[in-house]
Amino acid sequence: MKEYFKRSGLIFIIAGVVTLAISEFGKVESNKMLIISGGLIVFGLIVYVILNNILD
């Protein structure tokens, strides 16, 4: 269970990449999708680093 919890930041990173791909291939004209995907990627990276430092 601890290993899954340590990798929970990757879920946010993958969700951000998928959101970015949808906005790119869907030809979305709004910057909202870019902001959301960027936020998810940065948040996931921060969560991943912090949880790995805390749980090790």
N, C-alpha and C positions, 0 to 999 in steps of 0.2 A: 504494500500500500504506500509505503514511504517513497518508493521509486516512481510511482504514478503521480504522487503529489509534487515531487521534484520536477517532473516534466510538464506540469500544468501550464507553464508559460508558453510552451510550444504550441498549445492549442490556440492561444491568442495570435501568435505569429502566423500560423497556418490560416486562421480565419481572416487575418489582414491581407495575406497574399491572395486568397480566394476572392475577397472583396475587390482588391485591386485588379485582378484578372477579369472579373465581371464588368467592372467599370470600363476597362480598356476594350474588351471585345464586344461589349454591348453598346459602344459608342455613346456613353452617357456624357451629356454636355455640362453637367453640374460638377462643381468642385467638392460637394459634400461627400461623395464616395471616396475621393482621394484623401480628404481629411480624416474620414472614419478609418480607412485602411491604414493610413500612416499612424494614426493613434493606436490602433490595435497592434501594429507591429512594434512600435516603441514600448507600449505597455507590456506586451508579451516578453520583450527582451529584458525589461527591468524586472518583471516578476521572475523570470527564469534565473537571472543572475542573483537576485536577492534570496530566493528560496534555496538555490544551490549553496550559497554561502552560509545560510542559517542551518540547513539540515545536514551539512557535512561536519 
